[in-house]
């Protein structure tokens, strides 16, 4: 994404960087905040209860995100033994990230509708573009992180729901092969760009974006690339 935008418009590329930094920071901060609220101060002691992007960005993960389109931030630590209800508080901490992403997308959509509807700014104003990219990035982060594979957030919910002894083989299979399948999917997305292996993420993300804005987000993104 960054390389494509850099070739199309340098300013737009850096607006995208700002949007991704904002999104990742809020996502990780939300993990840390819920961890503290549920009784664990591990993340706070390690300086993660902050909105400073430098505290959350993994250099290699961020560079991979910029140049390969797939990356990661620093995981937020927590100690389940400090939680009031280790099983479900762990799930709450995990889901705080994707939920924060959805909330950010909703707020950004409301701001776009309000600013453009009141004719305070034009549709292709850089502020609107930044807010639009916030919507897309946050929705992609939300749906991607719900995949029930370690170390993604959805894995905590999956293992909490299937913690009964009769699901032991299922848990073992997901824990053993899930990350491998995810990595293979990432490699396929690089090797075969035309094949949307993550369609189960992009399709609901764009559909939700369309719903929030009341128009085609793919069309709007295409217009941004053509005009800016």
Secondary structure, 3 states (H helix, E strand, C coil): CHHHHHHHCHHHHHHHHHHHHHHHHHHHHHHHHHHHHCCCCHHHHCCCCCCCHHHCCCHHHHHHHHHHCCCCCCCCCCCHHHCCCHHHHHHHHHHHHHHHHHHHHHHHHHHHHHHHHCCCCCCCCHHHHHHHHHHHHHHHHHHHHCCCCCCCCHHHHHHHHCCCHHHHHHHHHHHHHHHHHHHHHHHHHHHCCCCCCCHHHHHHHHHHHHHHHCCCHHHHHHHHHHHC
